[in-house]
Amino acid sequence: MKRLFLILFCMGTLATTFTSCREDKDAGDEIEEAADEVGDEAEDIVD
């Protein structure tokens, strides 16, 4: 029973590690997002 729990725990940990929920972005998406943030901050300053 202890061995089964250990095996399931290790498999769950490995599955979580390799199937993380990170979002993959390319350089274009990052630049666009940064430009949007700067634009929003500029609007806040003007207000």
Phi, psi and omega per residue, in radians:
M1 nan -0.770 3.138
K2 -1.116 -0.707 -3.133
R3 -1.155 -0.709 3.126
L4 -1.087 -0.782 3.113
F5 -1.077 -0.742 3.141
L6 -1.107 -0.749 3.127
I7 -1.126 -0.791 3.126
L8 -1.118 -0.680 3.112
F9 -1.107 -0.798 3.126
C10 -1.109 -0.729 3.139
M11 -1.162 -0.680 3.100
G12 -1.131 -0.715 3.113
T13 -1.121 -0.771 3.113
L14 -1.123 -0.720 3.141
A15 -1.117 -0.704 3.124
T16 -1.160 -0.686 -3.125
T17 -1.129 -0.755 -3.045
F18 -1.523 -0.228 3.130
T19 -2.122 0.875 -3.136
S20 -1.190 2.908 -3.060
C21 -1.767 0.536 3.090
R22 -1.217 2.539 3.117
E23 -1.689 2.186 3.125
D24 -1.488 2.188 3.129
K25 -2.152 2.508 3.034
D26 -1.636 3.086 -3.050
A27 -1.090 -0.655 -3.133
G28 -1.092 -0.726 3.116
D29 -1.143 -0.697 3.141
E30 -1.148 -0.705 3.127
I31 -1.146 -0.770 3.138
E32 -1.088 -0.728 3.133
E33 -1.133 -0.733 3.117
A34 -1.121 -0.701 3.122
A35 -1.134 -0.691 3.099
D36 -1.102 -0.723 3.134
E37 -1.125 -0.735 3.121
V38 -1.116 -0.736 3.115
G39 -1.073 -0.741 3.121
D40 -1.118 -0.727 3.133
E41 -1.163 -0.651 3.112
A42 -1.116 -0.702 3.097
E43 -1.116 -0.683 3.120
D44 -1.129 -0.675 -3.135
I45 -1.177 -0.704 3.141
V46 -1.120 -0.675 3.132
D47 -1.203 nan nan
